[in-house]
Every structure is written in structure tokens, then in C-alpha cells.
Amino acid sequence: MEHMGFEILDPEWAGDLQSGLESYMEYLYASLDADLDSPEAEVQTATGEPFCACHVCETRELLAFIVPRAIDGYLKGAIKLSNPSGLDHS
């Protein structure tokens, strides 16, 4: 399955990445509603930075979760770049 410059070779890997990201983001958003004295309020982010759900925090945490897993998936052959020299780097 080819997508915007990469191809998924292992659909199970992709599904695990998606479900892991969904769980991680749910965890972050649940921490916002938690009582300050509850364990859920003690959120551990992938970046180690506080999470307030603003656009900057959300983007930062999405990237921090996805990038290392995508690199690992590439190294393990779960995904491949389909046109590495044609990627837009702007």
C-alpha cells in the first residue's frame, strides 16, 4: 500500500502504530480531565514536556511518538520509501 512517498510492507506493524498512537493520545487527553491529586494527572509525555492540548503540544507529542517508531519500522523493513529522492523537503 503506497502513501505519499512511502509504502507499508507490514500492515500489522501499521495497525499497531495506529492503535498505539490512539491510546497514547487518549492517555494525554484523559490527563487534562483528571483530578490534580489522581495518578492520571501525573502524565508522562514522550517528550518529557507538559501537555496542555494546544496545537503545539499536540503536534510535538504526535511527532515524538511517531518518528522513532517510523524509523524503527523502516529499519525493520515494515515500511520503505517509495521515492526518496522525490520527497519534498520544504
Buried (B, 14 or more C-beta within 10 A) or exposed (E): EEEEEBEBBBEEBBEBBEEEBEEBBEBBEEBEEEEEEEEEEEBEBBEEEEBEEEEEBBEBBBEBBBEEBBEEBBEEEBBEEEEEEEEEEE
